[in-house]
Structure formats: structure tokens, C-alpha cells
């Protein structure tokens, strides 16, 4: 498998505070990766740098061998941890906007998924609950034919009953040769879909392992291992 993301000595400071601390990390294509860590561990900062929204203080991050920018925009689909679309826009207008902006966006797939979730395409974003709005953004992100999907807390705003359905939507609607990075603290919910595990602590990767190997090595679930690592 080829490498899709590579970090070497990646460091990011905010007004003197260290968010990423000389992070070394390599992710392969065709994997679903859990980027797991408590609040403040650097998950969102890492995804924003990979999406080209932040610039590192030092070190490097490469997407398919290129620095984040115009050359990588077409390869990366980014879902932020908060609503990033205008609240007055209708869902149908958002689908059209994504179609106009991203050549790899599948409008038909987006419409089908949203209808399956019983979301009215004529609704405005501000007329929805947070859970419904989150579903719309997830569908928009996953209806692109990207090589790297960066999903920041994709199930954090939805009720437990909807989480399994959303995760199935994510897994069923991406190119299997692509990589999906799911940053979350809801480990029990996402564990069944993960191929690889990355534990991020104080801006450093303290564990990076195949999920099944981790379970066999420690004879415990990813969630149980997470609690052990982060209780120290």
C-alpha cells in the first residue's frame, strides 16, 4: 500500500502553547484510521494542517508527497467539528454548491443518502437540529471521490441511535483505496470500523498500531487500552 499522509517533526504553536510537538506519523492508503485522544491532544490541529487551513510552526506534513495547498485540495475531503456552511442555505443549494466547487462530488449519491436519512432537501440548515445538520455535512463530505477523508468528531453531535447508521454511511460511501481519518473521543462507537489506531497525547503519537494487533497484544478493546494509556 502507498503512503497518503506523512508527518515529520510536525510542530504547531498557538501564542506559545504547543498543540503539536514534533509529531512523526505515516498513514497508508486504503485504511480507516481512528485518531483518538482527549480534548486538547492536537487532533483538530493536525486535521486542519492536513486540510491546508493551518500552517505548521515547523516540521512538515505531506499529502501524497505534496504540501497541503492547491495541489492537494482535490485529494482531501475535510469535515470540521462545527457547522461550516451558511445557516440560511437550503440543502439542495448546498448540493449544487458542492457540485460547482468540487469536480469529484457525486450529487446523485448525496441526494440519495439524504433522502435515506429522511432529510428534506428544501430545508434550510438553520431549521434543523444539530444532529440533522451534522448528517448533512457528513453526507456532503463523503459524497466526494477523495483520496483522504478527514472527519473531525463526525458523530459527536448526534444521538447514539444515529451513530451506527452514520458510521455505516461513512464506510459504505468512500473509495476503498482512500484513507478515512476519524478524529473522536467516542471510541466504543467507532472501534468496529477502524483498521488502524493512533493515540494522540500532548501533540505526539504515543501509539500507532493495527486495531486487531492491538486487541491481540493487550487482550483488551481499543477503548480499554485508551483508558489505560490516558489515565497515566
C-alpha distance (Angstrom), angle and dihedral (degrees) to the residues before:
residue distance angle dihedral
X1 . . .
X2 3.78 . .
X3 3.78 126.1 .
X4 3.82 115.5 -107.4
X5 3.83 101.5 175.9
X6 3.78 129.8 29.3
X7 3.81 128.7 179.0
X8 3.78 123.2 -173.6
X9 3.79 120.5 -178.0
X10 3.81 88.9 -23.6
X11 3.80 109.0 -175.9
X12 3.79 131.3 175.7
X13 3.79 127.1 -179.3
X14 3.79 128.3 -171.3
X15 3.80 111.4 -160.7
X16 3.78 90.3 -32.9
X17 3.81 95.2 -42.8
X18 3.80 114.0 120.4
X19 3.81 112.5 -130.9
X20 3.84 97.3 165.3
X21 3.79 119.1 25.2
X22 3.83 114.5 -159.2
X23 3.79 91.2 -51.3
X24 3.81 117.7 -164.0
X25 3.79 114.2 -167.3
X26 3.80 138.0 148.8
X27 3.83 125.0 -168.4
X28 3.79 125.0 -167.7
X29 3.77 128.4 -142.5
X30 3.79 119.9 -100.0
X31 3.81 97.3 34.6
X32 3.80 136.1 116.5
X33 3.78 105.1 -139.3
X34 3.79 127.4 -163.8
X35 3.81 110.0 -147.1
X36 3.78 97.5 -162.4
X37 3.77 131.0 -177.4
X38 3.80 143.3 114.1
X39 3.79 123.0 -85.6
X40 3.79 110.6 -67.4
X41 3.80 95.0 26.4
X42 3.82 93.3 117.2
X43 3.82 101.6 -101.2
X44 3.81 97.2 127.8
X45 3.81 92.6 42.0
X46 3.80 91.2 53.6
X47 3.81 92.5 49.7
X48 3.80 92.7 47.3
X49 3.81 91.6 52.2
X50 3.81 90.3 48.7
X51 3.81 89.5 49.3
X52 3.81 90.8 52.0
X53 3.81 94.6 -113.6
X54 3.81 96.3 114.3
X55 3.79 133.3 37.1
X56 3.83 120.0 -135.3
X57 3.78 119.3 -115.7
X58 3.80 87.6 -138.7
X59 3.77 140.5 -21.6
X60 3.79 124.9 46.0
X61 3.78 143.3 -84.5
X62 3.80 119.5 -168.3
X63 3.81 129.6 -170.4
X64 3.80 109.2 -154.8
X65 3.80 87.7 -21.5
X66 3.82 95.3 -49.4
X67 3.79 132.9 102.9
X68 3.82 113.5 -111.0
X69 3.80 109.9 -89.4
X70 3.79 139.7 85.2
X71 3.79 91.1 -28.0
X72 3.82 92.5 58.9
X73 3.82 102.5 34.9
X74 3.80 92.1 92.5
X75 3.80 91.7 51.6
X76 3.81 98.0 50.0
X77 3.81 130.1 69.1
X78 3.80 111.4 -170.4
X79 3.80 127.5 -164.6
X80 3.84 111.7 -169.0
X81 3.79 123.1 -147.1
X82 3.81 91.8 -113.2
X83 3.79 137.0 41.5
X84 3.79 109.3 -70.5
X85 3.80 101.4 176.5
X86 3.80 129.1 83.3
X87 3.83 109.8 -86.8
X88 3.82 93.2 -139.0
X89 3.83 93.6 57.2
X90 3.79 120.3 105.8
X91 3.80 118.9 -129.6
X92 3.81 92.2 -115.5
X93 3.82 90.1 54.0
X94 3.80 90.5 50.6
X95 3.80 90.5 53.2
X96 3.81 89.4 51.8
X97 3.81 91.2 47.2
X98 3.79 92.3 52.2
X99 3.81 89.9 46.7
X100 3.79 90.2 53.7
X101 3.80 94.7 45.1
X102 3.82 103.1 39.7
X103 3.79 119.9 47.0
X104 3.82 89.8 -162.4
X105 3.82 94.5 55.4
X106 3.82 115.4 118.3
X107 3.82 105.6 -149.5
X108 3.79 92.9 -178.5
X109 3.79 91.7 55.2
X110 3.81 91.1 48.2
X111 3.81 92.8 51.2
X112 3.81 92.1 48.0
X113 3.81 93.5 49.4
X114 3.79 93.3 47.1
X115 3.80 92.3 49.1
X116 3.82 89.1 49.0
X117 3.81 86.7 55.5
X118 3.84 90.0 50.4
X119 3.80 92.8 -116.5
X120 3.81 114.6 152.9
X121 3.82 109.5 -130.3
X122 3.82 89.8 -146.9
X123 3.80 93.8 60.7
X124 3.78 120.0 108.1
X125 3.79 116.9 -128.8
X126 3.82 91.1 -118.2
X127 3.81 89.8 57.4
X128 3.82 92.2 61.4
X129 3.77 134.8 84.1
X130 3.80 115.5 -110.8
X131 3.79 89.9 -104.4
X132 3.80 92.7 53.9
X133 3.80 92.4 46.4
X134 3.80 90.0 50.2
X135 3.82 90.0 52.9
X136 3.80 90.4 53.4
X137 3.80 92.3 51.9
X138 3.81 92.0 46.8
X139 3.81 91.2 52.0
X140 3.80 91.5 48.2
X141 3.80 91.5 51.0
X142 3.81 95.0 45.5
X143 3.82 94.6 46.2
X144 3.78 90.5 72.1
X145 3.80 120.6 91.4
X146 3.79 93.6 -130.2
X147 3.79 129.8 156.2
X148 3.81 94.5 -138.6
X149 3.80 125.5 34.2
X150 3.81 116.0 -165.3
X151 3.80 110.1 -165.6
X152 3.81 117.0 -177.2
X153 3.83 110.9 -160.5
X154 3.83 93.5 -30.9
X155 3.81 94.0 175.2
X156 3.80 100.2 32.9
X157 3.79 94.7 100.6
X158 3.79 101.0 44.3
X159 3.79 131.8 82.9
X160 3.82 119.0 -99.8
X161 3.81 92.4 -107.0
X162 3.81 91.1 60.0
X163 3.80 97.3 45.0
X164 3.80 96.6 79.4
X165 3.79 91.5 49.3
X166 3.80 92.3 49.4
X167 3.80 92.0 49.0
X168 3.81 89.8 50.2
X169 3.81 88.2 50.7
X170 3.79 90.5 52.1
X171 3.79 94.7 48.6
X172 3.81 95.9 41.6
X173 3.79 95.9 50.3
X174 3.77 108.4 49.8
X175 3.77 133.2 85.8
X176 3.85 105.2 -95.1
X177 3.81 88.5 -139.5
X178 3.81 89.4 59.4
X179 3.80 128.2 83.8
X180 3.80 123.6 -119.7
X181 3.81 117.9 -159.0
X182 3.81 113.6 -164.7
X183 3.80 113.7 -168.5
X184 3.79 110.0 -163.4
X185 3.78 148.0 129.0
X186 3.84 92.4 -143.6
X187 3.78 92.6 92.3
X188 3.80 100.2 160.3
X189 3.81 90.7 57.6
X190 3.82 97.2 49.1
X191 3.80 100.4 34.9
X192 3.84 95.7 90.4
X193 3.83 92.5 60.5
X194 3.82 99.1 43.3
X195 3.82 124.6 107.6
X196 3.81 97.1 177.9
X197 3.79 134.4 26.3
X198 3.80 127.9 -147.2
X199 3.81 118.5 -176.3
X200 3.79 110.8 -158.6
X201 3.80 116.7 -162.1
X202 3.81 125.5 171.5
X203 3.80 90.3 -16.2
X204 3.80 95.6 -52.2
X205 3.80 132.9 101.3
X206 3.80 103.6 -117.7
X207 3.82 93.1 174.2
X208 3.80 134.4 19.7
X209 3.78 115.6 171.6
X210 3.78 146.2 137.8
X211 3.82 106.2 -88.1
X212 3.80 95.9 -128.5
X213 3.81 92.0 46.8
X214 3.80 89.7 51.5
X215 3.81 92.0 52.1
X216 3.81 92.1 48.2
X217 3.80 94.5 44.8
X218 3.80 96.2 50.7
X219 3.83 98.5 25.6
X220 3.80 90.2 -131.7
X221 3.78 140.0 92.9
X222 3.79 123.6 -89.0
X223 3.80 88.2 -109.0
X224 3.81 92.0 53.0
X225 3.81 91.2 48.1
X226 3.80 90.3 48.1
X227 3.81 91.1 54.8
X228 3.79 90.8 50.1
X229 3.81 94.4 49.9
X230 3.78 95.8 44.6
X231 3.78 97.1 42.1
X232 3.81 89.1 68.6
